[in-house]
Amino acid sequence: MKSLYLRIYLTLVVLLLAFAFGSAWLFQRHMEQERGNIETAAGERMTAMAELLKLALPPASAPEDEQAEAFKDWGQRLRMPVALLDAKGKRIASTQAFERRSDDVGVILVTASLGDGRVMEMVRGPRPPAGGRPGARPEDASWLPLWLNRPGPGPGPGLGGGGALLTVLVLLFVGVALGAFPVVRRLTRRLEALQRGVEQFGAGQLGHRVDETGKDEVARLATSFNRAAARIEGLVRSNQSLLANASHELRSPLARLKMAFEMLQDAPENGRERLVREIHTDVAELDALVEEVLLASRLDAGSELGSAARMDLLGLLAEEAARAEVPFEPDAGLSDAAVSGQERLVRRAVRNLLENARRYGGPEATLSLRRRAAQWEILVADRGPGVPVDMRARIFEPFFRLPGHAEVAGGVGLGLSLVKQIAERHGGSVHCEDREGGGSVFTLRLPSA
């Protein structure tokens, strides 16, 4: 059986059946025990009444009229459907209740010996039905417990009562089984929809998402799938864009290299040196481009690039400032600035910001460090033309460059994108804003260790 909904449904039905029959068996056992207790009590009651009548009635040798008159008098007092029989089984006297009920269908006559040959006979059986025959008297109610627990046919929990209970249980089982099927089917239908969504996504429809309405486990599973699908789609789109842009960027230095090698054979002696320098420059540009593409690709994929460790941000920034030949201005009184992360990546992010400031911001670049709550802020300021407000978010996209900057300063547009990826990898952020007096300030935030 491959269908999940059938397995769930049949499991539910089997459990329901077991519960119904188990409940019926326990109930029947309980009622049988109760009926036995009442039968015992009734027998004891009959014996007690027989002893009482034996003492109250005239002896068996007395005239029948005298016995009948005394018995009827006691029968009226007891308000019971009873009769008195002599030793030969002849009925001497009976109460009106006995006469009225002894001919009913399904009644049971119970006898008790008075010990002198006479027998007391009593009616046990069903009362007239509700709203039954006229003349039914209230004293019949005294036999209601015996009627409810009597054996034999009738609406009590004997044979007839057990049949009624079984009927109720069967109806309950059918009702629950019919009601459970659409519930189970609805649950598994959502799972089937989720399966189809996964198959569509796996077939290449990266934008496909599944319905995640609801608050149960299936809805949470659908939400997790949509979140993972969005992440995968973003990674695939990013890699596709990265590959397309990298292919485009590789063409320029490769074309220049090809042209330089063709010109190198026929170039005069004084021109060869210039061509060799251009070849070295293009090779270095290719090497940097390949390295940045590989690093961006690994950051996008979430690959492990080394283990995180505690690092001294103050010393790292001082080294990079000296390397880039820019002034380093930490906040006064700072003696230790610790962050947790991968030193190689953080160094690369700071280096890219400084390189960006040198390339586009002119010679007046500064590097600063300040503490803000539980974060360290690394600020790289320049005196360049600034970044338009509507492009301050886009400059951190891969291969995006401000109009006209590529022709003037070169670059492939991956430096700031790497800074953003490294910042997010360490739980931080980066943004750009205007610098007072002209230029831009790039702020890299990293959480304090």
C-alpha positions as CSV (number, residue, x, y, z in Angstrom):
1,M,0.0,0.0,0.0
2,K,1.9,3.1,-1.3
3,S,-0.6,5.8,-0.6
4,L,0.1,7.6,2.7
5,Y,-3.5,8.7,3.2
6,L,-4.8,5.1,3.0
7,R,-2.2,4.0,5.6
8,I,-3.2,6.8,7.9
9,Y,-6.9,6.3,7.4
10,L,-6.8,2.5,7.8
11,T,-4.7,2.9,11.0
12,L,-7.3,5.3,12.4
13,V,-10.2,2.9,11.5
14,V,-8.5,-0.1,13.1
15,L,-7.8,1.8,16.3
16,L,-11.3,3.0,16.3
17,L,-12.6,-0.5,15.9
18,A,-10.4,-1.8,18.7
19,F,-11.6,1.0,21.0
20,A,-15.3,0.4,20.2
21,F,-15.2,-3.3,20.7
22,G,-13.1,-3.0,23.8
23,S,-15.5,-0.5,25.3
24,A,-18.5,-2.7,24.4
25,W,-16.9,-5.7,26.0
26,L,-16.0,-3.8,29.2
27,F,-19.5,-2.3,29.4
28,Q,-21.2,-5.7,28.9
29,R,-19.0,-7.3,31.6
30,H,-19.9,-4.4,34.0
31,M,-23.7,-4.8,33.3
32,E,-23.6,-8.5,33.8
33,Q,-21.9,-8.1,37.1
34,E,-24.5,-5.4,38.1
35,R,-27.3,-7.7,37.0
36,G,-25.9,-10.6,39.1
37,N,-25.7,-8.3,42.2
38,I,-29.3,-7.2,41.7
39,E,-30.5,-10.8,41.2
40,T,-28.8,-11.8,44.4
41,A,-30.4,-8.9,46.2
42,A,-33.8,-9.7,44.7
43,G,-33.5,-13.3,45.9
44,E,-32.7,-12.2,49.4
45,R,-35.6,-9.8,49.3
46,M,-38.0,-12.5,48.2
47,T,-36.8,-14.8,51.0
48,A,-37.3,-12.1,53.5
49,M,-40.8,-11.3,52.3
50,A,-41.6,-15.0,52.4
51,E,-40.5,-15.2,56.1
52,L,-42.6,-12.1,56.9
53,L,-45.7,-13.5,55.2
54,K,-45.2,-16.9,56.9
55,L,-45.4,-15.2,60.3
56,A,-48.3,-12.8,59.3
57,L,-50.6,-15.2,57.5
58,P,-53.0,-17.7,59.1
59,P,-51.5,-21.3,59.1
60,A,-51.9,-23.5,56.0
61,S,-54.6,-25.4,57.8
62,A,-56.9,-22.3,58.1
63,P,-59.8,-21.9,55.7
64,E,-58.8,-20.5,52.2
65,D,-61.1,-17.5,52.6
66,E,-59.3,-16.5,55.8
67,Q,-55.9,-17.0,54.1
68,A,-57.0,-15.0,51.0
69,E,-58.3,-12.1,53.0
70,A,-55.2,-11.8,55.1
71,F,-52.9,-12.2,52.1
72,K,-54.8,-9.5,50.1
73,D,-54.5,-7.2,53.1
74,W,-50.7,-7.7,53.2
75,G,-50.5,-7.4,49.5
76,Q,-52.1,-4.0,49.6
77,R,-49.7,-2.9,52.3
78,L,-46.7,-4.2,50.4
79,R,-48.0,-2.8,47.0
80,M,-46.3,-5.7,45.2
81,P,-47.6,-8.0,42.3
82,V,-47.7,-11.2,44.4
83,A,-49.9,-14.3,44.7
84,L,-50.3,-17.1,47.2
85,L,-50.5,-20.8,46.1
86,D,-51.3,-23.8,48.2
87,A,-49.2,-27.0,48.3
88,K,-50.9,-28.3,45.2
89,G,-50.2,-25.2,43.2
90,K,-53.7,-23.8,43.4
91,R,-53.9,-20.0,43.6
92,I,-55.5,-19.0,46.9
93,A,-55.3,-15.2,46.5
94,S,-53.5,-12.5,44.5
95,T,-53.1,-8.8,44.4
96,Q,-54.6,-6.6,41.7
97,A,-51.1,-5.7,40.5
98,F,-50.4,-9.4,40.0
99,E,-53.6,-10.0,38.1
100,R,-52.9,-7.0,35.9
101,R,-49.4,-7.9,35.0
102,S,-49.2,-11.7,35.1
103,D,-50.6,-11.9,31.6
104,D,-48.1,-9.4,30.0
105,V,-45.8,-10.7,27.4
106,G,-42.3,-11.4,28.6
107,V,-43.0,-11.4,32.3
108,I,-41.1,-13.7,34.7
109,L,-42.8,-15.3,37.7
110,V,-40.6,-15.8,40.7
111,T,-41.6,-18.1,43.6
112,A,-40.5,-18.5,47.2
113,S,-41.6,-21.2,49.6
114,L,-43.3,-20.2,52.9
115,G,-42.1,-23.4,54.5
116,D,-45.5,-24.9,55.2
117,G,-46.2,-26.2,51.7
118,R,-47.5,-22.9,50.5
119,V,-45.7,-20.8,47.8
120,M,-45.5,-17.1,47.2
121,E,-45.4,-16.1,43.6
122,M,-44.3,-12.7,42.4
123,V,-44.2,-11.0,39.0
124,R,-40.9,-9.8,37.6
125,G,-41.0,-8.4,34.1
126,P,-41.3,-5.2,32.1
127,R,-43.6,-2.4,33.2
128,P,-46.1,-1.2,30.7
129,P,-44.4,1.1,28.2
130,A,-44.3,4.9,28.8
131,G,-47.8,6.2,28.3
132,G,-48.9,2.5,28.3
133,R,-52.2,1.0,29.1
134,P,-54.6,2.9,31.3
135,G,-54.7,2.0,35.0
136,A,-51.0,1.6,35.5
137,R,-50.3,2.5,39.0
138,P,-47.3,4.2,40.7
139,E,-46.4,1.1,42.7
140,D,-45.1,-0.5,39.5
141,A,-42.1,1.9,39.8
142,S,-40.8,-0.2,42.7
143,W,-39.8,-2.9,40.2
144,L,-38.0,-0.5,37.8
145,P,-34.5,-1.7,38.9
146,L,-35.4,-5.3,38.4
147,W,-36.9,-4.5,35.0
148,L,-33.8,-2.6,33.9
149,N,-31.5,-5.5,34.8
150,R,-33.7,-8.4,33.9
151,P,-32.5,-11.1,31.5
152,G,-34.3,-11.9,28.3
153,P,-35.8,-9.7,25.6
154,G,-36.6,-6.1,26.1
155,P,-34.9,-2.7,26.0
156,G,-32.6,-3.4,29.0
157,P,-29.0,-4.3,28.9
158,G,-29.6,-8.0,28.5
159,L,-29.8,-9.4,25.0
160,G,-31.9,-6.5,23.7
161,G,-29.8,-3.8,25.6
162,G,-26.5,-5.3,24.2
163,G,-28.0,-5.2,20.7
164,A,-28.9,-1.5,21.1
165,L,-25.4,-0.8,22.5
166,L,-23.8,-2.6,19.5
167,T,-26.0,-0.6,17.1
168,V,-24.9,2.7,18.7
169,L,-21.2,1.7,18.6
170,V,-21.6,0.6,14.9
171,L,-23.2,4.0,14.0
172,L,-20.5,5.8,16.0
173,F,-17.8,3.9,14.1
174,V,-19.4,4.6,10.7
175,G,-19.8,8.3,11.5
176,V,-16.2,8.7,12.7
177,A,-14.8,6.7,9.8
178,L,-16.7,8.8,7.3
179,G,-15.7,12.0,9.0
180,A,-12.1,11.1,9.3
181,F,-11.5,10.3,5.6
182,P,-11.8,13.9,4.3
183,V,-9.6,15.2,7.1
184,V,-6.9,12.6,6.4
185,R,-7.2,13.1,2.7
186,R,-6.9,16.9,3.0
187,L,-3.7,16.4,5.0
188,T,-2.1,14.1,2.5
189,R,-3.3,16.2,-0.4
190,R,-1.2,19.0,0.9
191,L,1.8,16.7,1.1
192,E,1.1,15.7,-2.5
193,A,1.0,19.4,-3.5
194,L,4.3,19.9,-1.7
195,Q,5.8,16.9,-3.6
196,R,4.7,18.3,-6.9
197,G,6.2,21.7,-6.0
198,V,9.5,20.0,-5.1
199,E,9.5,18.2,-8.4
200,Q,8.8,21.4,-10.4
201,F,11.6,23.2,-8.6
202,G,13.9,20.3,-9.3
203,A,12.9,20.4,-13.0
204,G,14.4,23.9,-13.3
205,Q,11.4,26.2,-12.3
206,L,13.5,28.0,-9.7
207,G,10.8,30.6,-9.1
208,H,8.1,28.1,-8.2
209,R,6.9,28.2,-4.6
210,V,4.4,26.0,-2.7
211,D,1.3,27.0,-0.6
212,E,2.3,27.5,3.0
213,T,-1.0,28.4,4.5
214,G,-1.8,26.9,7.9
215,K,0.0,26.5,11.2
216,D,0.7,22.8,11.4
217,E,3.8,20.7,10.5
218,V,3.0,20.6,6.8
219,A,2.7,24.4,6.7
220,R,6.1,24.7,8.5
221,L,7.6,22.2,6.1
222,A,6.3,24.3,3.1
223,T,7.7,27.5,4.7
224,S,11.1,25.8,5.1
225,F,11.0,24.6,1.5
226,N,10.1,28.1,0.1
227,R,12.9,29.6,2.2
228,A,15.4,27.1,1.0
229,A,14.1,27.5,-2.6
230,A,14.5,31.2,-2.4
231,R,18.1,30.8,-1.1
232,I,18.9,28.3,-3.9
233,E,17.4,30.5,-6.5
234,G,19.4,33.4,-5.3
235,L,22.6,31.4,-5.3
236,V,22.0,30.1,-8.8
237,R,21.0,33.5,-10.2
238,S,24.1,35.0,-8.5
239,N,26.4,32.3,-9.9
240,Q,24.8,32.8,-13.4
241,S,25.3,36.5,-13.2
242,L,28.8,36.0,-11.8
243,L,29.7,33.7,-14.6
244,A,28.3,35.9,-17.3
245,N,30.0,39.1,-15.9
246,A,33.2,37.3,-15.3
247,S,33.2,36.0,-18.9
248,H,32.6,39.5,-20.1
249,E,35.4,41.0,-17.9
250,L,37.9,38.3,-19.0
251,R,37.5,39.3,-22.6
252,S,39.1,42.7,-22.3
253,P,42.5,41.6,-20.7
254,L,42.6,38.5,-22.9
255,A,42.0,40.7,-26.1
256,R,44.7,43.1,-25.0
257,L,47.1,40.2,-24.3
258,K,46.4,38.7,-27.7
259,M,47.0,42.1,-29.4
260,A,50.2,42.7,-27.3
261,F,51.7,39.3,-28.3
262,E,50.9,39.9,-32.0
263,M,52.5,43.3,-31.9
264,L,55.5,42.1,-29.8
265,Q,57.1,40.3,-32.8
266,D,57.1,43.3,-35.1
267,A,57.6,46.0,-32.5
268,P,60.8,48.0,-32.5
269,E,63.3,47.6,-29.7
270,N,62.2,50.7,-27.8
271,G,58.5,49.6,-28.0
272,R,58.9,46.1,-26.8
273,E,59.6,47.2,-23.2
274,R,56.2,49.1,-23.1
275,L,54.4,46.0,-24.5
276,V,56.0,43.7,-21.9
277,R,54.8,46.1,-19.1
278,E,51.3,46.0,-20.6
279,I,51.4,42.2,-20.8
280,H,52.4,42.0,-17.1
281,T,49.6,44.4,-16.2
282,D,47.0,42.4,-18.0
283,V,48.2,39.1,-16.5
284,A,48.0,40.7,-13.0
285,E,44.5,41.9,-13.8
286,L,43.5,38.4,-15.0
287,D,44.9,36.9,-11.8
288,A,43.1,39.4,-9.6
289,L,39.8,38.8,-11.5
290,V,40.0,35.0,-11.2
291,E,40.9,35.3,-7.5
292,E,38.0,37.6,-6.8
293,V,35.5,35.5,-8.8
294,L,36.6,32.3,-7.0
295,L,36.3,34.0,-3.6
296,A,32.9,35.5,-4.4
297,S,31.7,32.2,-5.6
298,R,32.8,30.4,-2.4
299,L,31.3,33.1,-0.2
300,D,28.0,32.8,-2.1
301,A,28.0,29.0,-1.6
302,G,28.7,29.4,2.1
303,S,31.9,27.3,1.8
304,E,34.2,27.0,4.8
305,L,37.2,29.3,4.1
306,G,39.0,28.7,7.4
307,S,38.2,28.5,11.1
308,A,37.1,31.6,13.1
309,A,39.4,32.9,15.7
310,R,39.9,36.0,17.9
311,M,41.8,38.7,16.2
312,D,43.2,42.1,17.1
313,L,41.4,44.6,14.9
314,L,43.6,47.5,16.0
315,G,46.8,45.9,14.9
316,L,45.3,44.6,11.6
317,L,44.0,48.1,10.6
318,A,47.4,49.7,11.5
319,E,49.1,47.2,9.2
320,E,46.7,47.8,6.3
321,A,46.9,51.6,6.8
322,A,50.7,51.5,6.6
323,R,50.5,49.2,3.5
324,A,48.1,51.6,1.7
325,E,50.0,54.7,3.0
326,V,46.9,56.3,4.5
327,P,46.6,57.8,8.0
328,F,45.0,55.6,10.7
329,E,42.9,57.4,13.3
330,P,41.4,55.2,16.0
331,D,39.3,56.6,18.8
332,A,41.3,58.0,21.7
333,G,42.0,55.6,24.5
334,L,41.6,52.4,22.4
335,S,44.1,49.8,23.5
336,D,42.3,46.6,22.4
337,A,39.7,45.9,19.7
338,A,38.9,42.3,19.4
339,V,36.6,40.6,16.9
340,S,35.9,37.0,16.2
341,G,36.2,35.8,12.6
342,Q,38.6,34.9,9.8
343,E,41.5,37.3,9.7
344,R,42.3,36.7,6.0
345,L,38.7,37.7,5.0
346,V,38.5,40.7,7.3
347,R,41.9,41.9,6.0
348,R,40.7,41.4,2.4
349,A,37.6,43.5,3.1
350,V,39.6,46.4,4.6
351,R,42.1,46.2,1.8
352,N,39.3,46.4,-0.8
353,L,37.8,49.5,0.9
354,L,41.2,51.2,0.9
355,E,41.9,50.2,-2.7
356,N,38.5,51.6,-3.7
357,A,39.2,54.9,-1.9
358,R,42.6,55.1,-3.6
359,R,41.2,54.3,-7.0
360,Y,38.0,56.5,-7.0
361,G,38.4,58.9,-4.1
362,G,41.7,60.7,-4.7
363,P,44.8,60.9,-2.5
364,E,43.0,62.2,0.7
365,A,41.8,58.9,2.2
366,T,41.7,58.1,5.9
367,L,41.1,55.0,8.0
368,S,39.3,55.2,11.4
369,L,38.1,52.8,14.1
370,R,35.5,53.5,16.7
371,R,33.3,51.6,19.2
372,R,29.5,51.7,18.9
373,A,27.7,49.6,21.5
374,A,28.5,46.0,20.8
375,Q,30.1,46.7,17.4
376,W,33.3,48.0,15.9
377,E,33.0,50.5,13.1
378,I,35.8,50.7,10.5
379,L,35.5,53.9,8.5
380,V,37.3,54.6,5.2
381,A,36.8,58.2,4.0
382,D,37.8,59.8,0.7
383,R,37.5,63.1,-1.2
384,G,36.2,61.7,-4.4
385,P,33.1,62.7,-6.4
386,G,30.8,60.8,-4.0
387,V,28.1,58.2,-4.8
388,P,24.6,59.2,-5.9
389,V,21.9,58.3,-3.3
390,D,20.0,56.0,-5.6
391,M,23.2,54.0,-6.3
392,R,24.5,53.6,-2.8
393,A,23.0,50.1,-2.5
394,R,23.8,49.0,-6.1
395,I,27.5,49.7,-5.7
396,F,27.7,46.5,-3.5
397,E,26.3,44.4,-6.3
398,P,28.7,42.2,-8.3
399,F,30.3,43.9,-11.3
400,F,28.3,47.1,-10.8
401,R,30.4,50.3,-11.5
402,L,29.4,53.9,-11.5
403,P,29.0,55.3,-15.0
404,G,32.3,56.6,-16.3
405,H,34.4,55.1,-13.5
406,A,35.5,52.0,-15.4
407,E,37.0,54.0,-18.2
408,V,38.9,56.2,-15.8
409,A,40.0,54.0,-12.9
410,G,39.5,50.4,-14.2
411,G,38.5,47.6,-11.9
412,V,35.9,44.9,-12.5
413,G,33.3,45.8,-9.9
414,L,33.8,42.9,-7.5
415,G,35.7,44.7,-4.7
416,L,32.7,46.2,-2.8
417,S,30.6,43.1,-3.4
418,L,33.2,41.0,-1.6
419,V,33.3,43.5,1.3
420,K,29.5,43.1,1.7
421,Q,29.7,39.3,1.6
422,I,32.6,39.2,4.1
423,A,30.7,41.6,6.4
424,E,27.6,39.5,6.3
425,R,29.6,36.3,6.8
426,H,30.8,37.8,10.1
427,G,27.4,39.0,11.2
428,G,28.1,42.6,10.3
429,S,27.2,45.1,7.5
430,V,28.6,47.8,5.3
431,H,27.1,51.0,3.9
432,C,28.1,54.2,2.1
433,E,27.2,57.8,3.0
434,D,28.3,61.3,2.2
435,R,31.4,62.8,3.8
436,E,31.2,66.3,5.2
437,G,33.0,68.6,2.9
438,G,32.8,66.2,-0.1
439,G,33.5,62.6,-0.8
440,S,32.3,59.4,0.6
441,V,32.6,57.4,3.9
442,F,32.3,53.6,3.8
443,T,31.5,52.1,7.2
444,L,32.2,48.4,7.9
445,R,30.5,47.1,11.1
446,L,31.7,44.0,12.8
447,P,30.4,42.6,16.1
448,S,32.7,42.8,19.1
449,A,34.2,39.5,20.4
